[in-house]
Amino acid sequence: MKKEEIIKENEDIFTGIGKIAKEYHIELTSEAAPVIKPARRTPDALKQPLRQELNRLLDLGIIRELREPTEWVNDIVLVTNPDGSLRLCLDPRELKKYIKRPHYYAKTLDDILPELRNTKYFSTLDLRSGYWNIPIARRPNHLPHSIRSWSSLFHRPVRSHISPTFPARYRWHFGNIRDVFCIKNDILIAAETQEQHDTAIQNVFKACRQHNVKLNSDKCYFDQGKVKLFGHILSAEGVAPDPAKVSAIKELKAPTNKQELQSLLGLVQYLSKFAKLSPLTEPLRKLLQKDSVFEWTQSHEAALDKIKSVIIRAPTLTYFDASKDIELQCDASMKGLGAVLLQEGKPVHFASKALTKAEANYSNIERETLAAVWAAKHFKYYVFGRDFTICSDHKPLEDIAKKDISKMPSRLQRLMLQLQGYKYTIKYVPGQDVSIADCLSRCIATDIDTTQIPYIDVQAHEISNMKPFVMDSIKAATANDNISQTLQTYIFKGWPSEKNQCNEIAHAYWQHRHELAIHNGLILKGSRIIIPTTVRPKILSILHQQHQEMIEKTRLRARQSGPIRAKLNADIERMIQMCIPCQAHQRNQ
């Protein structure tokens, strides 16, 4: 049925302004201090349009002239509509400080997207002057919605844009209807069949008549293959960015001040689900800091160009379907983390994150593990309580996930513990099969996030048994030792796939390669320190402080103190066998 026919058959719903039977009570806190605002001067050119708008609202019963005393008088703000008429808005900033707000969960577009799978028929409905449909309960000597023009004082016996509880009022009336979704003051109808769609339309019309709510025919769209909602295009194929907004972003010029930059960032913000843009906007957002001077440089221009490029290539995302298998593709680079939620090979949601300064120093295996943990937590809304597969191109991650967690290095333990409670399997896939996550992890702004994630840092008590002067000696030796430098390169950038591809001096550490990490200039295996060859005599001397200690006791001291190196046990045995006091003590036992 055509739109004109629908409106004609239901003319009563599209005519006039509605009025819900139940009044809304404004409750104020005990600290509320009434305020009477003086009248603002109105430009001469706006006085006649304002008078016409006030008369129109009087005729409709939206306002009434106030002659009795009142404790509250609010300012008004005049907004010019595209057709030249005025829109009269209440400015209740003082009043809003004291309003008691009932708490409820307001659904967002992200909340309803999973429910839109398999839908093919869409309509969007708009309430006519939605706020004016709800009457306010009148209270003697307490009229918080009183307003003042330059000539008279008025009272608004209906609601204005003052309280966040407004959308809930309409969800109570429409939210329980099948295939009907309420977000703010918009009503979306999305159904799998034509019959279900038409039934939902009629049920909404029935609710409108029951509660005396009116619809705005100019902003209602019926029986569409795709609809526009909050900057998104919804269709049977999935959700895509609004081409009008993408085009607007493509034509963006560099902002000249902070206000223009704020507008720019607001425009790109809604696209976060198509390709995570927050890391890319990091250098731009720094210009908005209080103590920063707005100075647009080449690096900012490069960041803006990268944002445009990502947005232009933004794909259509499929709707999440809880009945289908879930694949979480993740990857880590030296700059950031990337992830994409897939179902049947189709993207549902993208995400990326710049590494913190601490995370940027993690070993390769730690970064890859962090990517898996972060991805699972980021998409918790979709994956928690369901079986899902984490796909990574880092083969050691699959092997480590099969280990007993108590046998993992301490950092990896703390990371993997974050996945307790999730029903996941980690699967190795070749690099070309995680190209999306790989791209997201690498296409990160060079400005590094400074936020620290404390639970994955090495705990100080794990290496505090070592005396400071010894620690300093080990750090200095590590920085100048060829073996240590080779290990650091492999730890940070990743080990070769085969042992024979490694530098020969690192072969002794091959079997422990996935347990090694770097912390404060030290190379660690778990929480124990790898000792460079050049400081080996000093460490052995410290371990062998009492000549009466035999080989096993000295090895125990080594394990308790923390430091290790390849073949350290053999070094301890050789040292004691060559120690004359130790041998003399042993003969006397």
C-alpha positions in Angstrom: 0.0 0.0 0.0 1.3 3.5 -0.9 2.1 6.0 1.8 -0.7 8.4 0.7 -3.3 5.5 1.0 -2.0 4.6 4.5 -2.2 8.2 5.7 -5.7 8.6 4.2 -7.0 5.5 5.8 -5.6 6.5 9.2 -6.1 10.3 9.0 -6.9 10.6 12.7 -3.4 9.4 13.7 -1.7 12.0 11.4 -3.8 15.0 12.4 -3.2 17.4 15.3 -1.1 16.9 18.4 -1.6 14.0 20.7 -2.0 14.1 24.5 -1.3 11.0 26.6 -3.8 10.5 29.4 -1.2 9.9 32.2 0.4 13.1 33.5 4.1 13.4 34.1 5.2 14.5 37.6 8.4 16.5 37.9 10.1 15.5 41.2 12.8 17.9 42.5 15.5 17.2 45.1 15.3 18.8 48.5 18.2 21.1 47.5 16.2 22.7 44.7 16.5 26.5 44.8 13.8 28.2 42.6 15.2 30.6 40.0 13.4 33.5 38.3 15.2 34.4 35.1 14.8 38.0 33.7 13.5 38.4 30.2 16.1 38.3 27.4 16.0 41.0 24.8 14.4 39.8 21.6 15.7 41.3 18.3 13.1 43.4 16.6 13.2 41.3 13.5 12.1 38.2 15.6 9.4 39.8 17.7 6.6 39.3 15.1 7.5 35.7 14.3 7.8 35.0 18.1 4.4 36.5 18.7 2.9 34.3 15.9 4.5 31.2 17.4 3.3 32.0 20.9 -0.3 32.5 19.6 -0.1 29.2 17.7 1.0 27.4 20.9 -1.7 29.1 22.9 -4.3 27.9 20.4 -3.0 24.4 20.5 -3.0 24.4 24.3 0.8 23.8 24.4 1.2 26.9 26.6 -1.1 29.2 28.6 -0.6 32.7 29.8 0.4 32.8 33.4 -1.0 35.4 35.8 -0.6 33.7 39.3 2.6 33.8 41.3 5.3 31.2 40.4 8.6 30.2 41.9 10.3 29.2 38.7 10.8 31.3 35.5 13.0 29.8 32.7 14.7 31.4 29.7 13.6 30.6 26.2 15.9 29.9 23.2 14.7 30.8 19.7 15.7 28.5 16.8 15.1 29.5 13.2 13.7 26.6 11.1 14.7 26.2 7.4 11.4 27.6 6.3 12.0 30.9 8.3 9.6 30.0 11.2 10.7 30.0 14.8 11.0 27.0 17.1 10.6 28.0 20.8 12.7 26.0 23.2 12.9 26.0 27.0 16.3 26.7 28.5 16.1 24.7 31.8 19.7 24.5 32.8 19.1 25.7 36.4 16.1 23.4 36.8 17.7 20.3 35.4 20.3 20.3 38.3 17.5 19.4 40.7 15.3 17.0 38.8 15.1 13.5 40.2 15.7 11.1 37.3 14.3 7.5 37.3 16.9 5.1 36.0 16.3 2.8 33.1 18.3 1.2 30.3 18.0 3.1 27.0 18.5 0.8 24.0 20.9 2.0 21.4 21.2 1.0 17.7 23.9 -1.5 18.6 21.5 -3.2 21.0 18.9 -3.8 18.4 21.1 -4.7 15.4 21.4 -8.4 16.4 17.6 -8.6 16.4 17.4 -7.4 12.8 18.9 -10.5 11.2 16.8 -12.0 8.4 14.6 -8.8 8.2 13.7 -7.6 4.8 10.8 -5.2 5.2 11.3 -1.8 7.0 9.4 1.2 8.0 10.3 4.2 10.2 7.8 6.3 12.1 8.2 9.7 13.6 6.1 11.1 16.5 4.6 14.5 15.9 5.9 16.9 18.5 6.6 14.0 20.8 7.4 16.0 23.9 4.2 17.9 23.6 2.2 14.6 23.8 2.9 14.2 27.5 1.1 16.6 29.9 2.8 17.8 33.1 1.1 17.5 36.4 0.4 21.0 37.8 1.6 21.9 41.3 0.4 24.9 43.3 3.0 27.7 43.5 5.5 25.5 41.8 5.5 25.7 38.0 9.0 24.7 36.9 8.0 25.0 33.2 7.1 28.7 33.3 8.8 30.7 30.5 9.1 34.4 29.9 9.0 36.3 26.6 9.8 40.0 26.3 6.1 40.8 26.8 4.4 38.1 28.9 4.8 35.1 31.2 3.6 31.7 30.1 3.4 28.2 31.5 3.9 25.0 29.5 1.4 22.4 30.7 3.2 19.8 28.5 6.7 18.4 28.5 9.7 20.0 26.8 13.2 18.7 26.1 14.1 18.6 29.8 14.2 15.0 31.1 15.9 11.9 29.8 12.9 9.8 30.8 10.9 11.0 27.7 11.9 8.0 25.4 10.9 5.5 28.1 7.3 6.8 28.1 6.9 5.8 24.4 8.7 2.5 24.8 6.1 1.5 27.4 3.4 2.0 24.7 5.2 0.6 21.6 8.3 -1.4 22.8 6.5 -4.7 23.4 5.0 -4.9 20.0 6.5 -7.6 17.8 9.0 -6.4 15.1 8.8 -2.8 16.6 11.9 -1.1 18.0 12.0 2.2 19.8 15.2 4.3 20.0 14.8 7.7 21.5 11.7 9.2 19.7 12.1 7.1 16.5 10.1 3.9 15.9 11.6 1.3 13.6 9.6 -1.6 12.1 11.6 -4.4 10.8 10.1 -7.8 9.8 11.0 -10.9 7.9 7.8 -11.1 5.9 5.4 -8.7 4.4 2.6 -10.0 6.5 4.6 -9.6 9.7 5.5 -6.0 8.7 1.9 -5.0 7.9 0.7 -6.6 11.2 3.3 -4.5 13.1 2.2 -1.3 11.4 -1.4 -1.9 12.4 -0.5 -2.7 16.0 1.4 0.5 16.2 -1.6 2.4 14.8 -3.8 0.7 17.4 -1.4 1.8 20.2 -1.4 5.3 18.9 -5.2 5.5 19.1 -5.3 3.8 22.5 -2.8 6.3 24.0 -3.7 9.4 21.8 -0.3 9.7 20.2 0.1 11.4 16.8 2.6 10.7 14.0 4.3 13.1 11.6 3.4 12.0 8.1 6.2 14.0 6.5 8.8 11.9 8.4 7.2 8.5 8.1 8.5 6.0 5.5 6.5 2.8 4.9 7.4 -0.6 3.4 11.0 0.2 2.4 13.8 -2.1 1.2 16.2 -0.1 3.2 15.8 2.8 5.7 18.0 5.5 7.2 18.4 5.5 11.0 21.0 7.5 13.1 23.4 7.9 10.2 23.1 4.2 9.2 21.4 2.4 6.3 19.6 -0.7 7.4 18.7 -3.3 4.7 18.3 -7.0 4.2 22.1 -7.2 3.4 23.1 -5.6 6.8 24.1 -2.2 8.1 26.1 0.3 6.1 27.2 3.9 6.7 24.9 6.6 5.3 26.3 7.6 1.9 25.4 11.2 2.5 27.6 11.3 5.6 30.4 9.4 3.9 30.3 11.9 1.0 30.3 14.8 3.5 33.4 13.3 5.2 35.1 12.8 1.9 34.8 16.5 1.1 36.0 17.6 4.6 38.6 20.3 4.7 41.1 20.8 7.5 39.5 22.6 10.5 40.7 26.0 11.5 39.8 26.0 15.1 38.8 23.7 18.0 35.1 24.2 17.4 35.4 23.0 13.8 37.5 20.1 14.9 34.9 19.1 17.5 32.3 19.1 14.7 34.6 17.0 12.5 35.2 14.4 15.2 31.4 14.2 15.9 30.8 13.5 12.2 33.1 10.5 12.1 32.3 9.1 15.5 29.2 7.2 14.4 31.3 5.1 12.0 33.2 3.3 14.8 31.5 -0.1 14.2 32.5 -0.1 10.5 36.2 0.4 11.2 37.5 1.6 14.6 38.5 5.2 14.1 39.4 6.3 17.6 43.1 5.5 17.3 43.3 7.3 14.0 41.7 10.4 15.6 44.0 10.4 18.6 46.4 13.1 17.2 43.4 15.2 16.4 41.8 14.9 19.8 44.9 16.0 21.4 44.3 19.4 19.9 41.2 19.7 22.0 43.0 19.4 25.3 42.7 22.4 27.6 46.3 23.4 27.5 46.9 22.7 23.8 47.3 25.5 21.2 45.4 24.8 18.0 48.1 24.4 15.3 47.2 22.2 12.3 50.3 20.4 11.1 51.2 17.9 8.4 50.8 15.0 10.8 47.3 16.1 11.5 46.6 16.4 7.8 47.9 12.9 7.3 45.7 11.6 10.1 42.6 13.2 8.5 43.5 11.7 5.1 43.8 8.3 6.6 40.4 8.7 8.3 38.8 9.6 5.0 40.4 6.6 3.3 39.2 4.2 5.9 35.6 5.6 5.8 35.4 5.5 2.0 36.2 1.8 2.0 33.9 1.0 4.9 32.0 -2.2 4.1 28.4 -3.3 4.8 28.2 -5.2 8.0 26.0 -8.2 8.4 23.6 -8.6 11.3 24.8 -10.8 14.2 23.0 -14.1 14.4 23.4 -16.1 17.6 22.5 -19.3 15.9 25.7 -19.1 13.6 29.3 -19.9 14.4 31.3 -17.0 15.8 34.9 -16.3 14.6 37.0 -13.7 16.3 39.9 -12.7 14.1 42.7 -10.8 15.9 46.2 -9.6 15.3 48.8 -7.4 17.0 51.5 -5.2 15.4 54.1 -3.1 17.1 51.7 -0.2 17.2 48.3 -1.6 17.9 45.7 -4.3 18.1 43.1 -5.2 15.5 40.0 -7.5 15.6 37.0 -8.3 13.5 33.9 -10.4 14.5 32.9 -12.7 11.6 30.1 -15.0 10.9 30.2 -17.2 7.8 33.1 -15.2 6.6 31.1 -11.9 6.7 32.1 -9.0 9.1 29.7 -8.1 11.9 31.9 -5.6 13.7 35.4 -4.1 13.5 37.6 -2.8 16.3 41.2 -1.6 16.8 43.2 -0.1 19.6 46.5 1.7 19.9 49.0 0.2 22.3 49.9 1.9 25.5 53.6 2.8 26.2 53.8 -0.3 28.5 52.2 -2.6 25.9 54.4 -1.3 23.1 57.4 -2.9 25.0 55.8 -6.4 25.3 57.3 -9.4 23.6 55.7 -10.6 20.4 53.9 -13.5 22.1 52.6 -11.1 24.8 51.2 -8.7 22.2 49.5 -11.5 20.4 48.0 -12.8 23.6 46.9 -9.3 24.6 45.2 -9.0 21.2 43.1 -12.2 21.8 42.2 -11.1 25.4 41.3 -7.6 24.3 39.2 -8.8 21.4 37.2 -11.2 23.5 36.5 -8.5 26.1 35.7 -5.9 23.5 33.1 -8.1 21.9 31.9 -9.6 25.1 28.3 -8.6 24.3 28.3 -11.0 21.4 30.6 -13.9 22.5 30.1 -14.3 26.3 28.3 -17.5 27.1 28.7 -18.8 23.5 31.3 -21.1 21.9 33.6 -19.0 19.6 36.9 -19.4 17.9 39.8 -16.9 18.2 41.8 -17.0 15.0 45.4 -15.8 15.1 48.3 -16.0 12.6 50.7 -16.5 15.6 51.3 -20.2 15.8 52.8 -20.1 19.4 49.5 -18.7 20.7 47.7 -21.9 19.8 50.3 -24.0 21.5 50.4 -21.8 24.7 46.6 -22.0 25.0 46.9 -25.8 25.3 49.3 -25.6 28.3 48.3 -25.7 31.9 47.9 -22.1 32.9 50.0 -22.6 36.0 53.0 -23.5 33.8 52.8 -20.4 31.7 55.1 -17.4 32.3 53.6 -15.0 34.8 52.7 -12.3 32.3 50.9 -14.7 30.1 49.2 -16.2 33.1 47.7 -12.8 34.0 46.6 -12.3 30.4 45.1 -15.8 30.0 43.3 -15.5 33.3 41.2 -12.7 31.7 39.7 -15.3 29.4 38.4 -17.5 32.3 34.7 -17.7 31.9 34.7 -17.5 28.1 34.1 -20.6 26.0 36.7 -20.2 23.3 39.2 -22.1 21.2 42.3 -20.6 19.8 43.1 -21.6 16.2 46.2 -20.8 14.1 45.5 -19.6 10.6 47.9 -18.3 8.0 48.6 -14.6 7.9 46.8 -14.0 4.6 43.6 -15.3 6.3 43.6 -12.6 9.0 44.3 -9.7 6.7 41.5 -7.6 8.1 42.6 -7.7 11.7 46.2 -7.3 10.5 45.3 -4.1 8.6 43.4 -2.8 11.6 46.3 -3.4 14.0 48.8 -1.6 11.7 46.7 1.3 10.5 47.0 3.0 13.9 48.0 6.6 14.6 51.7 6.9 15.6 50.8 8.7 18.7 50.8 6.0 21.4 48.1 5.8 24.0 49.5 6.5 27.4 46.9 4.6 29.4 48.4 1.8 31.5 46.7 -1.6 31.9 48.0 -2.6 35.4 47.0 -6.3 35.5 49.5 -7.4 32.9 52.6 -5.6 34.2 55.3 -7.7 36.0 55.0 -7.5 39.7 58.0 -6.0 41.5 58.1 -8.7 44.3 58.9 -11.4 41.7 62.4 -10.0 41.1 63.0 -8.0 44.3 65.2 -10.7 45.8 68.0 -9.3 43.7 70.1 -6.5 45.3 70.0 -3.1 43.4 73.6 -3.0 42.6 73.4 -6.5 41.1 70.3 -5.6 39.1 72.1 -2.5 37.7 75.0 -4.7 36.7 72.7 -7.1 34.9 70.9 -4.3 33.0 74.2 -2.8 31.9 75.5 -6.2 30.7 72.2 -7.0 28.9 72.5 -3.7 27.0 76.0 -4.6 25.7 75.8 -8.4 25.4 75.5 -9.8 21.8 73.4 -12.8 22.9 71.1 -10.6 24.9 70.6 -8.1 22.1 69.8 -11.0 19.7 67.3 -12.4 22.2 65.7 -8.9 22.6 65.2 -8.6 18.8 63.6 -12.0 18.6 61.4 -11.4 21.7 60.2 -8.0 20.4 59.8 -8.7 16.7 59.1 -12.5 16.8 61.1 -15.6 16.4 61.8 -17.4 13.1 59.6 -20.4 12.3 62.4 -22.8 12.4 65.4 -23.2 14.8 67.9 -23.4 12.0 66.8 -20.0 10.8 67.9 -18.4 14.2 71.2 -16.9 14.9 73.3 -19.8 16.3 74.0 -17.9 19.6 70.2 -18.0 20.4 69.8 -21.8 19.8 70.2 -22.5 23.5 67.1 -20.5 24.2 64.9 -22.0 21.4 62.9 -24.3 23.6 62.0 -21.4 26.0 61.4 -18.8 23.2 57.7 -18.4 24.0 58.4 -17.9 27.7 60.8 -15.0 27.3 59.9 -11.4 27.9 61.5 -8.0 28.4 61.0 -5.8 31.4 62.9 -2.7 32.5 65.9 -3.6 30.4 66.0 -7.2 31.7 65.3 -10.4 29.8 62.9 -12.7 31.8 61.8 -16.3 31.6 58.6 -16.0 33.6 59.8 -13.9 36.6 63.4 -15.1 36.5 66.2 -13.1 34.9 68.4 -14.3 32.0 72.0 -13.5 33.1 74.4 -12.3 30.4 77.7 -14.2 30.2 79.8 -11.1 31.2 78.3 -10.9 34.7 78.1 -14.7 35.2 81.1 -14.8 37.7 79.7 -12.1 39.9 76.3 -13.8 40.1 77.9 -17.2 40.8 79.9 -15.6 43.6 76.8 -14.1 45.1 75.0 -17.5 44.9 78.0 -19.3 46.5 78.3 -17.0 49.6 78.8 -19.9 52.0 81.4 -22.5 50.9 79.7 -25.2 53.1 76.7 -25.2 50.6 76.8 -28.1 48.2 75.6 -28.2 44.6 71.8 -28.8 45.3 71.7 -26.1 47.9 73.3 -23.6 45.6 70.9 -24.5 42.8 68.0 -24.0 45.2 69.4 -20.5 46.1 69.6 -19.8 42.4 66.0 -20.7 41.9 64.8 -18.7 45.0 66.9 -15.7 44.0 65.5 -15.5 40.5 68.5 -15.3 38.1 69.0 -18.0 35.5 70.9 -18.5 32.3 71.3 -21.3 29.8 73.3 -24.2 31.5 73.5 -22.3 34.8 73.2 -25.6 36.7 76.3 -26.9 35.0 78.1 -23.7 35.9 77.2 -24.1 39.5 78.4 -27.7 39.6 81.7 -26.9 37.9 82.3 -23.9 40.3 81.8 -26.0 43.4 83.9 -28.8 42.1 86.7 -26.3 41.6 86.2 -24.6 45.0 89.0 -25.8 47.4 87.1 -24.9 50.6 84.0 -26.6 49.4 85.9 -29.8 48.5 87.6 -29.7 51.9 84.3 -29.3 53.7 82.8 -32.2 51.7 85.7 -34.6 52.7 85.2 -33.8 56.4 81.5 -34.7 56.2 
